[in-house]
């Protein structure tokens, strides 16, 4: 019985270990770092060969995955210093690059795609088609057609932008984070001069731009009203709802008040009357050159004489003249 029980325990331990190994192997891909908005550039020459450049940015350390279209050969990886890396693994449709240090990493992947374009049977002589499927979520793709070649309207999805560079057609697609990178392109011989770069383009991307503009318009209008002073925002941190009047320093009661004060108290009163309700206690000492202890002692004496009030605002005090002084001075304006 003892041997049978021991055998069962051994089998159980082995089963648990096998399950753990399977679990770790299944979840190894979850630790791969994905590129942030990669940029794919494909240039096609007259012989239908493609030259691919992939600009990628990664954050963190670990194994970085660079998705590639099928058929990429002779891959070379450059780091942010322009030096060639040799420690990477080329799979069928991806590249695994170890990143040994944390932080931001910018990598450039260069590869060739022989015969990336294929002839179309039964179509215009010289017509070609290119199909690209990349296991990437989001990013930008640009395709430069061969010289003397123009794109047909049979493009899926329609490009977001079309331009002409050095007598060659450039097609651009901008893919969202949750959108796979794939496209179908047909092009035929033709003169670049007079090519219609306003051919059908993706409406979804333009519509989303309109949505962004519609969202920004109210925000810009609110910012304009705030800057022009037509509307104001009320602060929730104000302890009192009383509006502090602007005090005009006239003769009369103002001079009488100053005569009853000591020289230091007179300096404090002049300071807080210049901007009633908005002078902080720490500003009194810093502006007049008083220490914290001296500032507190002077304010305590003035508060005992009912000349000032201190209002708690967060962790600091706001010093303001007493209400009766504001009323007297307000009546003289």
Number of C-alpha atoms within 10 A of each C-alpha: 6 6 8 9 9 11 12 11 12 12 11 12 12 12 12 12 12 12 12 12 12 12 11 12 11 10 11 11 11 10 11 17 21 19 23 15 19 21 18 22 18 22 19 21 16 11 11 19 18 24 18 21 20 20 19 21 19 21 17 14 16 16 19 23 22 26 22 23 19 17 14 21 15 9 16 15 20 16 13 12 8 11 11 14 13 10 10 17 12 15 12 12 15 18 18 18 21 15 19 10 11 11 10 13 17 15 23 18 20 18 19 19 21 15 15 23 21 15 16 15 10 7 10 12 11 14 20 21 18 18 15 15 15 18 16 23 18 20 21 17 21 19 20 21 26 22 17 15 22 22 25 12 13 13 17 14 14 20 22 17 17 20 15 15 9 8 15 18 22 22 21 18 23 19 20 14 13 10 13 15 23 17 17 14 22 22 23 20 16 14 13 19 11 7 14 12 16 9 14 16 19 16 12 10 16 12 11 11 12 12 11 11 11 11 11 12 11 11 11 11 11 14 13 13 13 13 11 10 10 9 12 10 7 7 7 8 9 13 12 12 7 8 7 15 13 15 20 15 16 11 10 11 14 19 11 10 13 15 11 10 15 12 11 13 18 14 14 22 23 13 17 21 22 14 16 19 21 15 18 18 20 17 17 22 17 12 10 13 11 16 13 13 9 13 21 16 12 16 21 15 13 20 16 11 10 14 19 22 19 19 17 15 13 10 5 12 16 21 27 24 21 17 14 12 18 19 12 14 21 14 10 14 10
